[in-house]
């Protein structure tokens, strides 16, 4: 793997595969929900980790919600905006 590929985020649109339902969550009366241990383990989410909530809207309603580790969010933004900023700087 080249050095450039090592820095690519895992969540770029071209790399996203098919999604699947891992579990069903229930929101309690306080608005809280529990992310199951199996998913936390699989995603290496540990106590104290910070997650960004990202949502997509369609027709004015949220249709999809994703959680992204904050430390990975910077890589995702760089992957998406890096080429655009490079193009702007060349103008």
NORMODA-V409609 format. One record per residue. N is the residue number from 1. RES is the residue in one letter. PSI is psi as a letter, one per 40 degrees, with the letter a starting at -180 (none if undefined). OMEGA is omega in whole degrees, 0 to 359 (NA if undefined). D_CENTER is the distance of its C-alpha to the mean C-alpha in Angstrom with 2 decimals. Layout:
BEGIN
N,RES,PSI,OMEGA,D_CENTER
N,RES,PSI,OMEGA,D_CENTER
END
This chain:
BEGIN
1,X,h,181,22.52
2,X,i,180,23.08
3,X,d,180,21.94
4,X,d,180,20.04
5,X,d,181,18.07
6,X,d,183,17.27
7,X,e,180,15.32
8,X,i,178,13.19
9,X,i,180,9.45
10,X,e,189,8.61
11,X,f,177,6.31
12,X,i,185,9.23
13,X,d,182,10.91
14,X,d,183,13.84
15,X,e,179,12.26
16,X,h,178,10.49
17,X,a,178,13.24
18,X,i,178,14.52
19,X,i,177,12.71
20,X,i,178,14.90
21,X,h,180,15.77
22,X,d,179,15.55
23,X,i,176,17.31
24,X,h,179,18.49
25,X,i,175,18.04
26,X,h,177,20.82
27,X,h,181,20.74
28,X,a,184,23.86
29,X,e,177,26.36
30,X,e,180,24.73
31,X,e,182,21.36
32,X,i,175,19.86
33,X,i,181,18.22
34,X,h,173,17.85
35,X,h,186,15.03
36,X,i,183,17.37
37,X,d,182,18.36
38,X,d,180,17.87
39,X,d,177,14.12
40,X,d,179,13.95
41,X,d,181,16.16
42,X,d,181,14.37
43,X,e,181,11.04
44,X,f,177,13.44
45,X,h,184,12.67
46,X,i,176,15.94
47,X,h,180,17.91
48,X,e,177,17.25
49,X,i,177,13.62
50,X,h,180,11.80
51,X,h,175,8.54
52,X,h,176,7.44
53,X,h,181,7.91
54,X,h,179,6.97
55,X,i,176,9.73
56,X,i,179,11.71
57,X,i,174,15.46
58,X,h,181,18.34
59,X,f,176,21.91
60,X,e,179,21.09
61,X,i,176,19.29
62,X,h,181,15.71
63,X,e,182,15.17
64,X,h,177,11.57
65,X,h,178,9.31
66,X,i,173,5.77
67,X,h,180,5.14
68,X,h,175,3.30
69,X,h,185,6.61
70,X,d,181,8.55
71,X,d,177,10.29
72,X,d,182,7.62
73,X,d,179,6.86
74,X,d,178,10.50
75,X,d,180,10.41
76,X,d,180,8.07
77,X,d,178,10.51
78,X,d,180,13.41
79,X,d,183,12.83
80,X,d,186,12.83
81,X,e,182,15.54
82,X,d,180,17.56
83,X,d,180,19.66
84,X,d,180,20.30
85,X,d,178,21.49
86,X,d,179,23.55
87,X,d,180,25.21
88,X,d,182,26.00
89,X,d,181,27.55
90,X,e,183,29.74
91,X,none,NA,31.26
END
